[in-house]
Amino acid sequence: MDNPQAAEHATTVRVRIDLAYDGSAFSGWAAQPGLRTVQGEIESGLATLFVRDGEDPPRVVVAGRTDAGVHATGQVLHVDLDADRLAALARPGRGGATERSALSPVEVLARRLGGIAGRAGDIVVHGASLAPAGFDARFSPVWRRYEYRVADGRAPRDPRRRHDTLAVRDTLDVDAMNQAADALLGLRDFGAFCKPREGATTVRTLQEYAWREAHDGVLVATVRADAFCHSMVRSLVGAAIAVGRGALDIDTLVAARDAAARTSLFPVVAPHGLTLVEVGYPPDDELAARAEQTRAKREIAESA
């Protein structure tokens, strides 16, 4: 099999899978005993396709672990699969040639995994591809982009969007919210916006943060960073909303930003308005170096 990641006699290949999901009925991304999660559904689907008796199911690595209620339209994961079994997915059935014989093994994988994991309709597998050399869904990205939707007092209420849009009664000052967003850009310690985790750093580079009014009157935040610590996006949104409704001024926000300590000046907003929209990766020849660099940063932070 022509796979740039596999050695000449390797038995596994790395596959990139792109997917979307409605997070409303999931207890987050990460697999948890007794709970329905996105990872659990994906790995269960892969086990159906690839696992024989007594074998461990394939484990996936994801670009961004989303919390309960958070959605994704551009999530990315990778999984290492047995090359022969992957190839066997595209072989004709016993009855002779079938439609799947015209598809590549990864195309068949995307179709069949989507049918199994997506049977409830809240997971969609957009596609699968053989990963380039050095690709790591978690450590190779150079940025992740989220959007958050807020319907303020001016926006018409659409009950169809209640699972992906936060409704607030106040009329928000979008200009003030963008001033708040501008004050948070750059490389800094976001300790005021992250739930602390032992051994984890809260230093991040916030590359983009801006608010706009969408065609349906809803306010949409675009938030992009090299990575996000726990609850960071929802805290950033909560801070901007507090400024937009006049409950928090910019100077106080900046002081909290510089103190880099958890604060009650603004809320962590509800998860359902948040969607992971896109994950950005460097050119293929830079994937391995980027992954190595990111791993080294994490290891230094966790050992400090």
GIHU-V810064 format. One record per residue. N is the residue number from 1. RES is the residue in three letters. D_CENTER is the distance of its C-alpha to the mean C-alpha in whole Angstrom. Layout:
[[N,RES,D_CENTER] [N,RES,D_CENTER]]
This chain:
[[1,MET,30] [2,ASP,29] [3,ASN,26] [4,PRO,26] [5,GLN,24] [6,ALA,26] [7,ALA,30] [8,GLU,33] [9,HIS,33] [10,ALA,30] [11,THR,29] [12,THR,25] [13,VAL,23] [14,ARG,19] [15,VAL,17] [16,ARG,14] [17,ILE,13] [18,ASP,11] [19,LEU,10] [20,ALA,9] [21,TYR,10] [22,ASP,12] [23,GLY,11] [24,SER,15] [25,ALA,16] [26,PHE,14] [27,SER,14] [28,GLY,11] [29,TRP,9] [30,ALA,12] [31,ALA,15] [32,GLN,18] [33,PRO,21] [34,GLY,23] [35,LEU,19] [36,ARG,17] [37,THR,14] [38,VAL,11] [39,GLN,12] [40,GLY,16] [41,GLU,16] [42,ILE,15] [43,GLU,17] [44,SER,20] [45,GLY,20] [46,LEU,20] [47,ALA,22] [48,THR,24] [49,LEU,24] [50,PHE,25] [51,VAL,26] [52,ARG,30] [53,ASP,32] [54,GLY,32] [55,GLU,29] [56,ASP,25] [57,PRO,22] [58,PRO,20] [59,ARG,17] [60,VAL,14] [61,VAL,11] [62,VAL,8] [63,ALA,6] [64,GLY,4] [65,ARG,6] [66,THR,6] [67,ASP,9] [68,ALA,12] [69,GLY,12] [70,VAL,9] [71,HIS,8] [72,ALA,6] [73,THR,8] [74,GLY,7] [75,GLN,5] [76,VAL,7] [77,LEU,9] [78,HIS,13] [79,VAL,16] [80,ASP,19] [81,LEU,22] [82,ASP,26] [83,ALA,27] [84,ASP,30] [85,ARG,28] [86,LEU,26] [87,ALA,29] [88,ALA,30] [89,LEU,28] [90,ALA,29] [91,ARG,33] [92,PRO,35] [93,GLY,36] [94,ARG,40] [95,GLY,41] [96,GLY,40] [97,ALA,38] [98,THR,35] [99,GLU,33] [100,ARG,30] [101,SER,32] [102,ALA,32] [103,LEU,28] [104,SER,27] [105,PRO,25] [106,VAL,22] [107,GLU,22] [108,VAL,24] [109,LEU,21] [110,ALA,19] [111,ARG,21] [112,ARG,22] [113,LEU,19] [114,GLY,18] [115,GLY,21] [116,ILE,21] [117,ALA,17] [118,GLY,18] [119,ARG,21] [120,ALA,20] [121,GLY,19] [122,ASP,15] [123,ILE,14] [124,VAL,14] [125,VAL,14] [126,HIS,14] [127,GLY,16] [128,ALA,17] [129,SER,18] [130,LEU,20] [131,ALA,18] [132,PRO,20] [133,ALA,22] [134,GLY,20] [135,PHE,16] [136,ASP,14] [137,ALA,10] [138,ARG,10] [139,PHE,13] [140,SER,13] [141,PRO,11] [142,VAL,13] [143,TRP,11] [144,ARG,7] [145,ARG,8] [146,TYR,8] [147,GLU,11] [148,TYR,13] [149,ARG,16] [150,VAL,19] [151,ALA,23] [152,ASP,26] [153,GLY,29] [154,ARG,30] [155,ALA,27] [156,PRO,28] [157,ARG,27] [158,ASP,25] [159,PRO,25] [160,ARG,23] [161,ARG,20] [162,ARG,21] [163,HIS,17] [164,ASP,15] [165,THR,18] [166,LEU,19] [167,ALA,23] [168,VAL,25] [169,ARG,29] [170,ASP,29] [171,THR,30] [172,LEU,27] [173,ASP,29] [174,VAL,26] [175,ASP,28] [176,ALA,28] [177,MET,24] [178,ASN,24] [179,GLN,26] [180,ALA,24] [181,ALA,21] [182,ASP,23] [183,ALA,25] [184,LEU,21] [185,LEU,20] [186,GLY,21] [187,LEU,21] [188,ARG,22] [189,ASP,21] [190,PHE,19] [191,GLY,21] [192,ALA,22] [193,PHE,18] [194,CYS,17] [195,LYS,18] [196,PRO,20] [197,ARG,19] [198,GLU,22] [199,GLY,22] [200,ALA,19] [201,THR,19] [202,THR,18] [203,VAL,19] [204,ARG,16] [205,THR,17] [206,LEU,16] [207,GLN,16] [208,GLU,16] [209,TYR,17] [210,ALA,19] [211,TRP,20] [212,ARG,22] [213,GLU,23] [214,ALA,22] [215,HIS,25] [216,ASP,25] [217,GLY,25] [218,VAL,22] [219,LEU,21] [220,VAL,17] [221,ALA,16] [222,THR,14] [223,VAL,12] [224,ARG,12] [225,ALA,12] [226,ASP,12] [227,ALA,10] [228,PHE,10] [229,CYS,12] [230,HIS,12] [231,SER,13] [232,MET,13] [233,VAL,12] [234,ARG,14] [235,SER,17] [236,LEU,17] [237,VAL,17] [238,GLY,19] [239,ALA,22] [240,ALA,22] [241,ILE,23] [242,ALA,25] [243,VAL,27] [244,GLY,27] [245,ARG,29] [246,GLY,31] [247,ALA,30] [248,LEU,29] [249,ASP,31] [250,ILE,29] [251,ASP,32] [252,THR,31] [253,LEU,27] [254,VAL,28] [255,ALA,30] [256,ALA,27] [257,ARG,25] [258,ASP,27] [259,ALA,28] [260,ALA,25] [261,ALA,25] [262,ARG,24] [263,THR,25] [264,SER,26] [265,LEU,27] [266,PHE,24] [267,PRO,22] [268,VAL,18] [269,VAL,18] [270,ALA,17] [271,PRO,13] [272,HIS,14] [273,GLY,14] [274,LEU,10] [275,THR,8] [276,LEU,5] [277,VAL,7] [278,GLU,7] [279,VAL,7] [280,GLY,11] [281,TYR,13] [282,PRO,17] [283,PRO,20] [284,ASP,20] [285,ASP,23] [286,GLU,21] [287,LEU,18] [288,ALA,20] [289,ALA,21] [290,ARG,18] [291,ALA,17] [292,GLU,20] [293,GLN,20] [294,THR,17] [295,ARG,18] [296,ALA,21] [297,LYS,20] [298,ARG,18] [299,GLU,22] [300,ILE,24] [301,ALA,22] [302,GLU,22] [303,SER,26] [304,ALA,27]]
